[in-house]
Amino acid sequence: MVECFANTPYPAIRLSDVAERAGVTTQTVIRRFGGKAGLMIAAVEAASEGVDELQVPGLGLEEAIEALLSTYVQYGDVMAKMFAEAHLVEGLEPIAARGRAEYLEWLHRSFAPHLTEGLTQGEHARRMARLIAACDVGTWQLLRRDGALDTEEARIAMTELIRGVLAG
């Protein structure tokens, strides 16, 4: 399902195509997942386990940046598409919202300690908002697609953005 979703708009995905790729019958997919929406939710939950493994707590700054960018290299395109199409899949929006909340929590845990001390509450809030924008999967997409950067150049650009925000 993740492979099909990566290259096909959700409404155009056919269960028969997914079943064929998996080497099972369409009826088996329906019996196991209840239909396309159930299969999509199961696929997103399985893929999110891989993302969780990359975003471990207690990382230093370099490791946190690398964990974030490794996640985007591996899952960025599918993540961005999932967020964009979550409203099309019954039951997926709450999962996407939970994933986004967990990501924001990880971001605060991983990067907030590296913000310059002595900031007012407003300055800290604005800097955190800029950090969220710099680290967002949408920023990765913009650099890779609209900016036409290869993976390594996008990694460098995002690292520069993050460091720039943290430095003030």
Phi, psi and chi 1 to 4 in degrees:
 res  aa     phi    psi   chi1   chi2   chi3   chi4
   1 MET       -  -41.2 -177.4   63.2  169.1      -
   2 VAL   -63.0  -41.5  172.4      -      -      -
   3 GLU   -62.9  -44.3  -70.6  173.1   12.4      -
   4 CYS   -64.5  -45.3  -72.2      -      -      -
   5 PHE   -62.8  -35.7 -178.5   69.4      -      -
   6 ALA   -60.6  -29.3      -      -      -      -
   7 ASN  -116.8   -1.2  -58.0  -52.2      -      -
   8 THR  -137.5  135.9  -51.2      -      -      -
   9 PRO   -58.4  140.7  -20.5   30.7      -      -
  10 TYR   -49.6  -46.9  177.0   78.1      -      -
  11 PRO   -61.0  -24.2  -23.7   34.0      -      -
  12 ALA   -89.6   -7.1      -      -      -      -
  13 ILE   -72.9  131.5  -64.6  172.6      -      -
  14 ARG  -108.3  134.6  -63.0 -179.6  -23.1 -176.4
  15 LEU   -56.8  -34.7  -83.2 -178.3      -      -
  16 SER   -62.8  -35.9   58.9      -      -      -
  17 ASP   -68.3  -42.3  -66.9  -23.9      -      -
  18 VAL   -64.4  -45.3  175.7      -      -      -
  19 ALA   -61.3  -43.9      -      -      -      -
  20 GLU   -60.2  -44.0 -176.5  178.7  -42.5      -
  21 ARG   -63.8  -32.2  -70.7  179.0   90.2  152.6
  22 ALA   -84.8   -9.5      -      -      -      -
  23 GLY    75.9   28.8      -      -      -      -
  24 VAL  -130.7  175.5  -61.2      -      -      -
  25 THR   -87.0  159.5   66.4      -      -      -
  26 THR   -59.8  -38.9  -57.1      -      -      -
  27 GLN   -61.8  -36.2 -169.9   56.3   43.1      -
  28 THR   -63.7  -42.4  -61.3      -      -      -
  29 VAL   -62.9  -45.0  173.6      -      -      -
  30 ILE   -63.5  -44.7  -67.4  169.3      -      -
  31 ARG   -61.7  -41.0 -161.2  170.6  -27.3  141.7
  32 ARG   -77.6  -39.0  173.7   72.2  170.7   93.6
  33 PHE  -116.8   -8.4  -61.2  101.4      -      -
  34 GLY    82.8   -3.8      -      -      -      -
  35 GLY   139.5 -172.8      -      -      -      -
  36 LYS   -64.9  -42.4 -171.0  164.6   77.4  168.1
  37 ALA   -64.2  -43.0      -      -      -      -
  38 GLY   -63.0  -39.5      -      -      -      -
  39 LEU   -65.3  -42.1  176.5   60.4      -      -
  40 MET   -63.6  -43.3 -177.5   65.3 -170.0      -
  41 ILE   -62.5  -44.1  -71.8  169.9      -      -
  42 ALA   -62.1  -39.4      -      -      -      -
  43 ALA   -66.3  -42.8      -      -      -      -
  44 VAL   -64.5  -43.3  165.8      -      -      -
  45 GLU   -63.7  -40.0  -72.0  176.3  -20.3      -
  46 ALA   -65.9  -43.4      -      -      -      -
  47 ALA   -66.6  -34.0      -      -      -      -
  48 SER   -67.5  -25.4   71.0      -      -      -
  49 GLU   -63.5  -38.5  -70.0  174.2   12.2      -
  50 GLY   -65.4  -38.0      -      -      -      -
  51 VAL   -67.1  -42.1  171.0      -      -      -
  52 ASP   -59.5  -36.6  -68.6  -16.4      -      -
  53 GLU   -64.4  -31.7  -70.5  173.7   13.8      -
  54 LEU   -80.1  -24.0  -66.8  172.0      -      -
  55 GLN  -106.7   71.1  -65.3 -175.2   -4.9      -
  56 VAL   -82.7  151.6  -64.2      -      -      -
  57 PRO   -76.7  162.5   25.1  -30.3      -      -
  58 GLY    75.0   25.3      -      -      -      -
  59 LEU   -84.4  151.4  -62.0  174.9      -      -
  60 GLY   -73.5  174.3      -      -      -      -
  61 LEU   -58.3  -50.0  178.3   59.6      -      -
  62 GLU   -61.6  -43.2  -63.3  -59.4  -39.9      -
  63 GLU   -67.3  -36.4  -66.2   84.5    8.2      -
  64 ALA   -66.2  -43.7      -      -      -      -
  65 ILE   -62.0  -44.6  -67.9  170.9      -      -
  66 GLU   -64.2  -40.2 -179.6   54.9   33.2      -
  67 ALA   -62.4  -44.2      -      -      -      -
  68 LEU   -61.0  -49.7  178.8   72.4      -      -
  69 LEU   -70.3  -34.2  -62.1  178.7      -      -
  70 SER   -63.9  -38.2  -67.2      -      -      -
  71 THR   -60.8  -44.7  -60.8      -      -      -
  72 TYR   -69.9  -36.5  -70.1  164.7      -      -
  73 VAL   -60.6  -44.1  167.0      -      -      -
  74 GLN   -80.8  -40.8 -169.8  166.8   -3.2      -
  75 TYR  -123.7   -3.1  -60.3  103.9      -      -
  76 GLY   -55.0  -46.3      -      -      -      -
  77 ASP   -63.5  -44.6  -69.2  -22.4      -      -
  78 VAL   -69.4  -38.0  172.3      -      -      -
  79 MET   -61.5  -48.6  -71.7  169.9   65.1      -
  80 ALA   -60.7  -41.7      -      -      -      -
  81 LYS   -67.0  -39.4 -169.3  167.3 -176.4  -69.7
  82 MET   -62.8  -44.0 -173.7  -87.7  -59.4      -
  83 PHE   -63.8  -39.4  -75.3  118.4      -      -
  84 ALA   -69.1  -32.4      -      -      -      -
  85 GLU  -108.3    7.3  -65.5 -172.6   17.2      -
  86 ALA   -56.1  -34.8      -      -      -      -
  87 HIS   -67.4  -14.3   67.8  -76.7      -      -
  88 LEU   -86.9  -11.9  -60.2  173.2      -      -
  89 VAL  -115.3  115.2 -176.4      -      -      -
  90 GLU   -57.6  124.4 -175.7  179.6  -24.1      -
  91 GLY    90.6   -5.2      -      -      -      -
  92 LEU   -87.2  -28.7 -172.2   54.9      -      -
  93 GLU   -58.8  -43.0  -75.8 -175.7  -64.1      -
  94 PRO   -64.7  -33.2  -17.4   25.7      -      -
  95 ILE   -69.4  -42.0  -66.0  167.8      -      -
  96 ALA   -63.3  -41.2      -      -      -      -
  97 ALA   -64.9  -40.9      -      -      -      -
  98 ARG   -63.7  -43.5 -176.0 -177.6   72.6 -135.3
  99 GLY   -61.1  -41.8      -      -      -      -
 100 ARG   -64.7  -42.0 -175.2   75.8  175.8  159.5
 101 ALA   -64.3  -41.1      -      -      -      -
 102 GLU   -65.1  -39.4  -70.4  170.1   -1.0      -
 103 TYR   -62.0  -46.8  157.9   75.7      -      -
 104 LEU   -63.1  -38.5  -69.6  172.5      -      -
 105 GLU   -62.9  -45.1 -179.1 -177.5  -49.9      -
 106 TRP   -61.9  -42.7  176.1   84.7      -      -
 107 LEU   -59.8  -46.3 -165.5   68.1      -      -
 108 HIS   -62.4  -46.2  -78.8  -87.4      -      -
 109 ARG   -61.4  -41.6 -124.9 -175.0    8.3 -103.1
 110 SER   -81.5  -34.3  -61.7      -      -      -
 111 PHE  -111.8  -26.7  -68.1  103.5      -      -
 112 ALA   -55.8  -38.2      -      -      -      -
 113 PRO   -63.7  -17.0  -22.4   32.3      -      -
 114 HIS   -95.5   -0.6  -56.7  -73.6      -      -
 115 LEU   -72.2  147.5  -66.6  173.4      -      -
 116 THR   -59.8  132.5  -55.3      -      -      -
 117 GLU   -72.3  164.1  -67.9 -172.3   27.0      -
 118 GLY    85.2   13.4      -      -      -      -
 119 LEU   -82.4  145.9  -60.0  174.9      -      -
 120 THR   -70.6  167.8   67.3      -      -      -
 121 GLN   -59.7  -42.1 -173.6  174.9    0.2      -
 122 GLY   -65.3  -42.9      -      -      -      -
 123 GLU   -63.0  -42.2  -69.3  166.6  -24.6      -
 124 HIS   -62.9  -44.0 -174.6  -87.2      -      -
 125 ALA   -62.8  -43.3      -      -      -      -
 126 ARG   -65.9  -41.2  -73.3 -169.9  -54.0  -84.7
 127 ARG   -66.3  -39.3 -166.9  165.0  -62.1  173.0
 128 MET   -63.5  -40.4 -128.4   15.0 -112.9      -
 129 ALA   -62.8  -40.7      -      -      -      -
 130 ARG   -65.8  -36.8  -70.6 -165.1  -40.2  -95.6
 131 LEU   -65.0  -41.1 -176.0   62.9      -      -
 132 ILE   -59.6  -43.9  -69.7  167.0      -      -
 133 ALA   -65.7  -41.1      -      -      -      -
 134 ALA   -66.3  -32.0      -      -      -      -
 135 CYS   -94.7   -3.8  -67.0      -      -      -
 136 ASP   -68.2  148.5 -167.3   75.5      -      -
 137 VAL   -61.8  -28.4   69.9      -      -      -
 138 GLY   -64.9  -35.6      -      -      -      -
 139 THR   -65.7  -42.9  -57.6      -      -      -
 140 TRP   -56.9  -46.7  174.1 -100.8      -      -
 141 GLN   -60.5  -44.7  -71.1  -70.3  105.1      -
 142 LEU   -60.1  -44.6  -74.0  168.6      -      -
 143 LEU   -65.3  -43.4  -66.5  169.7      -      -
 144 ARG   -74.0  -45.5  -67.1  -80.1  -71.4  128.0
 145 ARG   -90.8  -62.8  -55.2  -60.2  174.4 -113.4
 146 ASP   -72.1  -36.3  -62.3  -15.6      -      -
 147 GLY   -82.5  -10.3      -      -      -      -
 148 ALA    56.3   33.7      -      -      -      -
 149 LEU   -87.6  142.9  -61.8  179.7      -      -
 150 ASP   -74.1  175.0   65.3   22.9      -      -
 151 THR   -56.4  -47.0  -59.3      -      -      -
 152 GLU   -65.8  -42.4 -172.0   54.1   32.7      -
 153 GLU   -65.7  -37.0  -72.4  -63.0  -43.1      -
 154 ALA   -66.1  -38.3      -      -      -      -
 155 ARG   -60.7  -45.9  -72.1  173.8   90.1   96.8
 156 ILE   -63.1  -45.6  -67.9  167.9      -      -
 157 ALA   -62.1  -44.3      -      -      -      -
 158 MET   -67.4  -38.2  -78.4 -164.9   77.7      -
 159 THR   -61.2  -42.7  -60.2      -      -      -
 160 GLU   -63.4  -41.4  -69.1  169.0  -14.3      -
 161 LEU   -61.1  -47.7  -75.6  169.3      -      -
 162 ILE   -62.5  -47.6  -66.4  165.0      -      -
 163 ARG   -62.0  -38.9  -71.9 -176.5 -179.5  -69.9
 164 GLY   -62.2  -42.2      -      -      -      -
 165 VAL   -65.6  -45.8  169.0      -      -      -
 166 LEU   -64.6  -33.2  -66.9  175.6      -      -
 167 ALA   -77.9  -16.8      -      -      -      -
 168 GLY    93.3      -      -      -      -      -
